């Protein structure tokens, strides 16, 4: 079976500590985006059109990165298709927990993607 892929609704912006407060203020105070509840810790979420924008404070980063979500109907089949196409898994970048049905990959341009079994896993 060939898995189906689609863009997920979650976008993660990984931000170093020295840019975090100003970045959150930009989306919350200047743009006035609606803040949404999310995972505990140093993460703030905002409604971003039909998507969710998560801003995560990451002490080990020196510059901001955008991470995207891909949704699939079969994560195991998707892993095989991606691997066979030379796409590299990079699960070590962030722990998703033992029960999460998904994993991390990187695109050829080094954009991180969460491959996830269900859309909107944090809303």
C-alpha positions in Angstrom: 0.0 0.0 0.0 1.2 3.5 -0.9 0.7 5.9 2.0 -1.1 9.2 1.4 0.6 12.4 2.5 -0.8 15.9 3.2 0.3 19.0 4.9 -0.5 19.1 8.5 -1.9 22.1 10.4 1.0 22.6 12.7 4.0 24.8 12.0 6.8 25.0 14.6 9.1 27.9 14.9 12.2 26.9 17.0 13.6 30.1 18.5 16.8 30.7 20.6 16.2 32.2 24.0 17.5 35.6 23.1 14.8 36.0 20.4 11.9 34.2 22.1 10.2 37.0 24.0 10.4 39.5 21.1 9.1 36.8 18.7 6.1 35.9 20.9 5.4 39.6 21.4 5.4 40.1 17.6 2.7 37.5 17.0 0.7 38.2 20.2 1.0 42.0 20.8 1.8 43.5 17.4 -0.2 41.2 15.1 -2.8 40.3 17.7 -3.1 36.6 16.7 -5.3 34.5 18.9 -3.2 32.5 21.4 -4.1 28.8 21.8 -3.3 26.2 24.5 -0.5 23.8 23.8 2.0 21.5 25.3 3.5 22.5 28.6 6.9 24.1 28.7 8.5 26.9 26.7 6.0 26.8 23.8 3.3 29.3 22.8 0.7 28.6 20.1 -1.2 31.0 17.9 -4.0 30.5 15.4 -2.3 31.2 12.0 -5.1 31.1 9.5 -6.2 27.5 9.2 -2.9 26.5 10.8 -1.4 26.5 14.3 1.9 28.3 14.7 3.9 27.0 17.7 6.8 29.1 19.0 9.2 27.0 21.0 12.1 28.3 23.1 15.1 26.1 22.4 18.3 26.9 24.4 20.6 25.0 22.0 19.7 27.0 18.9 21.5 30.1 17.7 19.0 31.1 15.0 15.3 30.5 14.3 14.1 27.5 12.2 10.7 26.6 10.8 9.6 23.0 11.2 6.6 21.6 9.3 4.1 18.8 9.8 3.2 16.1 7.2 0.2 13.9 7.9 0.0 10.4 6.6 -2.6 7.6 6.9 0.2 5.0 7.5 3.4 6.1 9.3 5.1 2.7 8.8 4.5 2.6 5.0 5.4 6.3 4.8 8.7 5.5 6.6 9.5 2.9 4.0 8.7 5.1 1.1 10.7 8.0 2.5 13.7 5.8 3.3 13.6 4.2 -0.1 13.7 7.7 -1.6 16.8 8.7 0.4 15.0 10.9 3.0 16.8 10.9 6.3 15.1 10.3 9.6 16.4 12.5 12.4 14.4 11.3 15.5 17.2 12.4 17.8 16.4 16.1 17.4 13.4 16.0 19.7 11.8 13.3 21.7 8.2 12.5 20.7 7.6 9.9 23.4 7.1 6.2 23.2 3.4 6.3 22.3 3.5 9.0 19.6 2.8 7.6 16.1 5.2 9.7 14.2 8.8 10.7 13.6 11.1 13.4 12.3 12.6 13.6 8.8 14.6 16.3 7.0 13.9 17.5 3.4 16.7 17.8 0.9 16.9 21.5 1.8 17.3 20.6 5.5 13.8 21.7 6.6 12.6 19.5 9.5 9.3 17.7 9.1 7.2 15.8 11.6 5.6 12.9 9.9 2.5 12.3 12.0 -0.4 9.8 11.9 -3.0 12.4 12.8 -3.6 16.0 12.0 -3.7 18.6 14.8 -2.1 16.4 17.4 -1.6 19.4 19.8 -4.9 21.1 19.6 
